[in-house]
């Protein structure tokens, strides 16, 4: 059993992917070939943004966003503590200070009430300049943007949506990667829409931001490649990866997103009465980058993971160490009492197989095994 079955996906799309790769090779436009622009147009249309700039990976997408917003030393950027390191890493790379904010225990996303509390605390201390918020669409669930955007406007903060895991999700029909001043995503192979290597994209509706992104993506170029007007990056999505993403994107829209939601619904129906399952608020659609359970304790989580492994069922723990507990931030001492949910989740979460090429038999097998293991544990505890 595969945790994410990329082989099944390739088998389904093999002819289209192989044909696109061969065309890209035959045309020999390996950098900035026509497939790249075609993909950018399709992505922008899908998420509802005016502009899309592809780049080398999701971390570069966030890095370029930080540069566009001129995030710098003495700036504070608010990020959730329960997420992948790159979200705070890009802040630190600019010399700014990531301010870690706790998350909602059921949606896993940044807690709006605690966000505003942290902003007020930074303002009252007067040591840092509150600059931006980076909400993360964790596990495919779009962050609480209706409240986040109100808070951002209230305190004059920029918003960068980290949609690395959220592509395909939505709130009342408004798509992930369309929220805030800038939004980003990742095409890492395990993401809801992934390529066969690294890749990413940046979205905005601001023309000046768009022009700056184009420049930063290619060594800070000016009117042409060999005119350099600023320090930039070498961060282009290569043509072959774009060629691979084009048929994968069509499959994603046609049936993959629906399949993810179908299997997530099955999981929830079978498991909701015996274990904490993910909560999708009314009006929200998740793209289910992960399906993540919450156990009652670290011991129970670890035992379930061990027993599922014995049964041939792969699982993952995202994320075993919250960001404010990472060694790189060992001197961090801001609002630590408000980060307890992130600490608890890191000990209790367990993600089970989720991809669009599962089937009902597989989902039932996984659920039955979980129910059997947890039932056995209940008997032992009694």
C-alpha positions as CSV (number, residue, x, y, z in Angstrom):
1,X,0.0,0.0,0.0
2,X,1.3,3.5,-0.9
3,X,0.9,6.5,1.3
4,X,0.7,8.7,-1.9
5,X,0.6,6.6,-5.0
6,X,2.4,8.6,-7.7
7,X,3.0,5.4,-9.7
8,X,-0.8,4.8,-10.1
9,X,-1.2,8.4,-11.2
10,X,1.6,8.1,-13.8
11,X,0.2,4.8,-15.1
12,X,-3.2,6.6,-15.7
13,X,-1.6,9.7,-17.4
14,X,1.4,8.0,-18.9
15,X,0.6,8.6,-22.6
16,X,-0.1,12.3,-22.1
17,X,2.8,12.9,-19.8
18,X,5.3,11.0,-22.0
19,X,4.1,12.9,-25.1
20,X,4.5,16.3,-23.5
21,X,8.0,15.4,-22.2
22,X,9.0,14.2,-25.7
23,X,7.6,17.4,-27.3
24,X,9.6,19.6,-24.9
25,X,12.7,17.7,-25.6
26,X,12.2,17.8,-29.4
27,X,11.6,21.5,-29.3
28,X,14.7,21.9,-27.1
29,X,13.3,25.0,-25.3
30,X,14.3,23.6,-21.9
31,X,14.1,27.0,-20.1
32,X,11.1,29.3,-20.4
33,X,9.5,27.2,-23.2
34,X,5.9,27.8,-24.3
35,X,4.6,25.2,-21.8
36,X,5.6,27.4,-18.9
37,X,3.6,30.4,-20.1
38,X,0.7,28.1,-21.0
39,X,0.7,26.6,-17.5
40,X,0.9,30.1,-15.8
41,X,-2.2,31.2,-17.7
42,X,-4.2,28.1,-16.8
43,X,-3.2,28.4,-13.1
44,X,-4.1,32.1,-12.9
45,X,-7.5,31.4,-14.5
46,X,-8.2,28.5,-12.1
47,X,-7.4,30.3,-8.9
48,X,-8.9,33.6,-10.0
49,X,-5.8,35.8,-10.0
50,X,-4.7,38.2,-12.7
51,X,-1.1,37.0,-12.6
52,X,0.9,33.8,-12.0
53,X,4.7,33.5,-12.0
54,X,6.1,30.0,-11.8
55,X,9.4,29.4,-10.0
56,X,11.8,26.7,-8.9
57,X,10.0,25.6,-5.7
58,X,7.5,26.6,-3.1
59,X,10.1,28.0,-0.7
60,X,11.4,30.3,-3.5
61,X,7.8,31.4,-4.1
62,X,7.6,32.6,-0.5
63,X,11.1,34.1,-0.6
64,X,10.2,36.2,-3.6
65,X,7.0,37.3,-1.9
66,X,9.0,38.5,1.1
67,X,11.3,40.5,-1.3
68,X,8.3,42.0,-3.1
69,X,6.9,43.2,0.2
70,X,10.3,44.5,1.3
71,X,10.3,42.5,4.5
72,X,13.5,43.3,6.3
73,X,15.4,43.5,9.6
74,X,13.2,44.7,12.5
75,X,10.0,43.6,10.8
76,X,7.7,41.1,12.4
77,X,6.0,38.5,10.3
78,X,3.2,36.4,11.9
79,X,3.2,32.7,11.0
80,X,1.6,29.6,12.5
81,X,3.9,27.4,14.6
82,X,2.3,24.1,13.4
83,X,3.6,23.9,9.9
84,X,6.6,23.2,7.7
85,X,9.8,25.1,8.4
86,X,10.0,27.0,5.1
87,X,7.1,29.3,6.2
88,X,9.3,30.8,8.9
89,X,12.6,30.2,7.2
90,X,11.9,32.7,4.5
91,X,11.2,35.4,7.1
92,X,14.5,34.7,8.9
93,X,16.4,34.8,5.6
94,X,15.3,38.4,5.2
95,X,16.6,39.3,8.6
96,X,13.1,39.7,9.9
97,X,11.6,38.1,13.0
98,X,8.9,35.3,12.7
99,X,6.3,35.7,15.4
100,X,4.8,32.3,16.0
101,X,1.0,32.0,16.5
102,X,-0.9,29.0,17.7
103,X,-3.4,27.1,15.6
104,X,-7.0,26.0,15.8
105,X,-6.9,22.4,17.3
106,X,-9.5,21.1,14.8
107,X,-8.6,22.8,11.5
108,X,-4.9,22.9,12.2
109,X,-4.7,26.5,10.8
110,X,-3.6,29.8,12.4
111,X,-6.0,30.9,15.2
112,X,-7.4,34.3,14.3
113,X,-8.0,35.3,17.9
114,X,-4.5,34.4,18.9
115,X,-3.1,36.2,15.8
116,X,-4.7,39.5,16.8
117,X,-3.4,39.0,20.4
118,X,0.1,38.5,19.1
119,X,-0.1,41.6,16.9
120,X,-1.2,43.7,19.8
121,X,1.6,42.3,21.9
122,X,4.2,43.2,19.3
123,X,2.8,46.7,18.9
124,X,2.7,47.3,22.7
125,X,6.3,46.1,23.1
126,X,7.4,48.5,20.4
127,X,10.6,46.6,19.4
128,X,9.5,45.3,16.0
129,X,7.5,46.7,13.1
130,X,4.5,44.5,12.3
131,X,4.7,43.9,8.6
132,X,2.9,40.8,7.3
133,X,1.0,37.6,8.0
134,X,1.7,34.3,6.3
135,X,-1.4,32.1,6.9
136,X,-0.8,28.4,5.8
137,X,-3.5,26.3,4.1
138,X,-2.4,23.2,6.1
139,X,-3.2,19.7,5.0
140,X,-5.4,21.1,2.1
141,X,-7.6,23.2,4.4
142,X,-7.8,26.9,3.4
143,X,-7.0,29.2,6.4
144,X,-9.6,31.4,8.0
145,X,-9.2,34.2,5.6
146,X,-12.5,36.0,6.3
147,X,-11.2,36.8,9.8
148,X,-7.5,37.0,8.9
149,X,-8.0,39.6,6.2
150,X,-10.1,41.8,8.6
151,X,-7.3,41.7,11.1
152,X,-4.7,42.5,8.5
153,X,-6.7,45.5,7.3
154,X,-7.2,46.7,10.9
155,X,-3.5,46.7,11.6
156,X,-2.3,47.6,8.1
157,X,-0.5,44.3,7.5
158,X,0.2,42.6,4.2
159,X,-1.0,39.0,3.8
160,X,0.9,36.2,1.9
161,X,-1.1,33.0,1.6
162,X,1.1,30.0,1.8
163,X,-1.0,27.6,-0.3
164,X,1.7,25.0,-0.8
165,X,-0.7,22.3,0.6
166,X,-4.0,24.1,-0.2
167,X,-4.2,24.3,-4.0
168,X,-7.7,23.2,-5.1
169,X,-9.3,24.1,-1.8
170,X,-11.8,27.0,-1.5
171,X,-14.0,29.1,0.7
172,X,-17.5,29.8,-0.6
173,X,-16.2,29.2,-4.1
174,X,-13.2,31.5,-3.8
175,X,-10.2,29.3,-4.5
176,X,-7.0,28.8,-2.5
177,X,-4.1,30.9,-3.8
178,X,-6.5,33.8,-4.4
179,X,-6.3,35.3,-0.9
180,X,-4.2,38.2,0.3
181,X,-1.8,40.5,-1.4
182,X,0.3,37.6,-2.7
183,X,-0.3,33.8,-2.6
184,X,2.1,31.0,-3.3
185,X,2.0,27.2,-3.9
186,X,4.3,24.3,-4.3
187,X,4.5,21.6,-7.0
188,X,6.6,19.2,-4.8
189,X,5.6,15.7,-6.0
190,X,3.6,14.9,-2.9
191,X,1.4,18.0,-3.1
192,X,-2.2,17.9,-4.4
193,X,-0.8,19.1,-7.8
194,X,2.8,18.0,-8.0
195,X,5.5,17.8,-10.7
196,X,8.3,15.3,-11.0
197,X,10.8,17.3,-9.0
198,X,10.7,20.8,-7.4
199,X,8.4,23.6,-8.6
200,X,6.3,26.4,-7.4
201,X,4.2,29.4,-8.3
202,X,3.4,32.9,-7.1
203,X,0.0,34.7,-7.6
204,X,-1.1,38.3,-7.3
205,X,-3.5,40.8,-8.7
206,X,-1.1,43.7,-8.4
207,X,0.7,44.6,-11.7
208,X,3.7,46.2,-10.0
209,X,4.2,43.1,-7.8
210,X,3.9,41.0,-10.9
211,X,6.6,42.9,-12.7
212,X,8.9,42.7,-9.7
213,X,8.3,38.9,-9.4
214,X,9.3,38.5,-13.0
215,X,12.6,40.4,-12.4
216,X,13.4,38.6,-9.1
217,X,12.8,35.2,-10.6
218,X,15.6,35.8,-13.2
219,X,18.6,37.4,-11.4
220,X,16.9,40.7,-10.9
221,X,16.8,41.4,-14.6
222,X,15.7,44.6,-16.1
223,X,14.4,45.0,-19.7
224,X,16.4,42.0,-20.8
225,X,18.4,39.1,-19.4
226,X,21.8,40.8,-19.3
227,X,20.5,44.0,-17.7
228,X,20.4,43.5,-13.9
229,X,18.7,46.2,-11.9
230,X,18.5,44.4,-8.5
231,X,19.8,41.4,-6.7
232,X,17.5,38.5,-7.6
233,X,17.4,34.7,-7.8
234,X,17.8,31.9,-10.4
235,X,14.4,30.4,-9.8
236,X,12.6,29.3,-12.9
237,X,10.3,26.3,-13.4
238,X,11.9,24.4,-16.3
239,X,9.9,23.5,-19.4
240,X,9.8,19.8,-18.8
241,X,8.2,20.2,-15.4
242,X,5.6,22.5,-16.9
243,X,5.0,19.9,-19.6
244,X,4.4,17.3,-16.9
245,X,2.1,19.6,-14.9
246,X,-0.2,20.4,-17.8
247,X,-1.9,17.0,-18.1
248,X,-1.7,16.5,-14.3
249,X,-3.5,19.7,-13.8
250,X,-6.3,18.6,-16.2
251,X,-6.7,15.4,-14.3
252,X,-6.7,17.3,-11.0
253,X,-9.6,19.4,-12.2
254,X,-11.5,16.6,-13.9
255,X,-11.5,13.9,-11.1
256,X,-8.6,14.0,-8.7
257,X,-9.9,16.7,-6.4
258,X,-13.3,15.0,-6.3
259,X,-11.7,11.6,-5.5
260,X,-9.8,13.1,-2.6
261,X,-13.0,14.5,-1.2
262,X,-14.8,11.3,-1.7
263,X,-12.2,9.2,0.2
264,X,-11.9,11.9,2.9
265,X,-15.7,11.7,3.4
266,X,-15.5,7.9,3.7
267,X,-12.7,8.2,6.3
268,X,-14.7,10.6,8.3
269,X,-18.0,8.6,8.2
270,X,-16.3,5.5,9.4
271,X,-13.9,7.0,12.0
272,X,-15.7,10.1,13.5
273,X,-17.2,8.2,16.4
274,X,-14.0,6.6,17.6
275,X,-11.3,9.2,16.9
276,X,-10.9,12.9,16.3
277,X,-11.1,13.5,12.5
278,X,-10.4,16.7,10.6
279,X,-13.1,19.4,10.6
280,X,-14.0,21.3,7.4
281,X,-16.0,24.4,8.3
282,X,-19.2,25.1,6.4
283,X,-18.6,26.7,3.0
284,X,-15.0,25.4,2.9
285,X,-13.6,22.7,0.5
286,X,-10.4,21.0,1.3
287,X,-8.0,19.6,-1.3
288,X,-6.9,17.0,1.3
289,X,-3.1,17.1,0.9
290,X,-3.2,15.0,4.1
291,X,-5.9,13.3,6.1
292,X,-4.9,13.8,9.7
293,X,-6.2,12.1,12.8
294,X,-5.8,13.4,16.4
295,X,-5.2,10.8,19.1
296,X,-5.6,11.3,22.8
297,X,-1.9,11.0,23.6
298,X,1.5,10.6,22.1
299,X,1.6,7.1,23.4
300,X,-1.6,6.2,21.7
301,X,-0.5,7.9,18.5
302,X,2.8,6.0,18.4
303,X,1.2,2.7,19.2
304,X,-1.4,3.2,16.4
305,X,1.4,4.1,14.0
306,X,3.4,1.0,15.0
307,X,0.4,-1.3,14.7
308,X,-0.6,0.1,11.3
309,X,2.9,-0.4,10.0
310,X,2.7,-4.1,11.0
311,X,-0.5,-4.3,9.0
312,X,1.3,-2.8,5.9
313,X,-0.4,0.6,6.2
314,X,2.0,3.5,5.9
315,X,1.5,6.7,8.0
316,X,3.2,10.0,8.6
317,X,3.6,12.5,11.4
318,X,3.2,16.1,10.3
319,X,4.8,17.8,12.3
320,X,6.7,16.3,15.2
321,X,8.3,19.5,16.3
322,X,6.4,22.9,16.2
323,X,8.4,25.7,14.7
324,X,9.0,27.6,18.0
325,X,10.6,24.4,19.4
326,X,13.0,24.0,16.5
327,X,16.7,24.1,17.4
328,X,17.2,27.0,15.0
329,X,14.8,29.1,17.1
330,X,16.1,27.9,20.5
331,X,16.3,31.5,21.8
332,X,12.7,32.2,20.9
333,X,10.7,33.4,24.0
334,X,7.7,35.3,22.7
335,X,4.1,34.4,23.7
336,X,5.1,30.8,24.6
337,X,2.1,30.3,26.7
338,X,-0.1,30.8,23.7
339,X,1.5,28.0,21.7
340,X,0.3,25.0,23.6
341,X,-2.1,23.7,20.9
342,X,0.8,23.4,18.5
343,X,2.8,21.5,21.0
344,X,0.0,19.1,21.8
345,X,-0.9,18.5,18.1
346,X,2.8,17.6,17.4
347,X,2.4,14.8,19.9
348,X,-1.0,13.5,18.8
349,X,-1.4,13.8,15.1
350,X,-1.2,11.0,12.6
351,X,-1.7,11.2,8.8
352,X,-3.0,8.2,7.0
353,X,-2.9,7.4,3.2
354,X,-4.7,10.0,1.0
355,X,-4.5,10.3,-2.8
356,X,-6.9,10.2,-5.7
357,X,-6.0,6.7,-6.8
358,X,-7.2,4.9,-3.8
359,X,-10.4,2.8,-3.9
360,X,-13.2,2.0,-1.4
361,X,-11.7,-1.3,-0.5
362,X,-8.4,0.3,0.6
363,X,-10.2,3.0,2.6
364,X,-12.4,0.3,4.3
365,X,-9.3,-1.8,5.1
366,X,-7.5,1.2,6.7
367,X,-10.5,2.2,8.7
368,X,-11.2,-1.4,9.9
369,X,-7.6,-1.7,11.0
370,X,-7.7,1.5,12.9
371,X,-11.0,0.6,14.6
372,X,-9.6,-2.8,15.5
373,X,-6.4,-1.4,17.0
374,X,-8.1,1.3,19.0
375,X,-10.7,-1.1,20.2
376,X,-8.0,-3.4,21.4
377,X,-6.4,-0.5,23.2
378,X,-9.7,0.3,25.0
379,X,-10.0,-3.2,26.2
380,X,-6.4,-3.1,27.6
381,X,-7.0,0.2,29.3
382,X,-10.1,-1.2,31.0
